[in-house]
Amino acid sequence: MPARPPSITTAASRNRRGDKKDRGDTGTKLLLNKRDLRVCLTGNRMKRDTQLSRAGRAHHGTRSVNAPVNRASTILAGTAHELYNRPDGTPLYGRFGTDSQNALRHALCEMQKADYCALAPSGLSAMTLTAIAEVKAGGHLLASDSLYGPTRMFLSDTVSRWGIDIEYYDPRIGAGIKDRLKKTTQLVFCESPGSLTFEVQDIPAITAAAAKVGARVMVDDTWSAGLNANMLDLGADYAAQSLTKYVGGHSDVIMGYPRQDSNLQPAH
């Protein structure tokens, strides 16, 4: 993953990891920035449509509905101490995100119950970021035969040149993927539903098999928008989407994002 801006921790994602202190908390706790109060949204009582209308927005005081657009590279600070000791959610440098970008990240993490996500300039970039982060020379990568065409092209034409063995599997394989895994398998790259052919993969079975050889599982869930199934809840280490599609909604933006849990540690 790229250099990370401050992390976002949600109670729902901590529950998924089994943290005892949060098992009774069904809400999502979100710290927007140092000027905002902590917003507590109770998942059990809030309908999805309501959550969609509130995610990433502080609901207190008088303010605009959406965060203002910020365009910046350098961010000013009063002293060097303030610059290098800023609290979570406070912009540090334009590349790490401005207030408006952080608001989008917070909203996406809240909706997907993730601890961290990165914004990418396209859906394809979101997919390739994860592949680059998880594979290295001498490794083995298993990819679904139903992958988005440009993603498959990137793996076959670029990643393969790095000394990585790439194989494609039938997206209907389910638990049978255990027979395709190797000791050198570093990443299983799924897409569910699959591009154009729309196979729905058995992600829990795939992640269980991959864990036995220490391989990570990445899922492109653009076609479900992460709303009909949460891939992190199903066991995936990473999930990514093209925000150009459902989230953008109006054919006027190109963007993507990969997401993960904060407890994910380097595997290789």
Summary of the structure (lengths in Angstrom):
residues: 268
radius of gyration: 19.0
end to end distance: 13.7
largest distance: 58.7
contacts: 831
relative contact order: 0.14
helix: 31%
strand: 17%
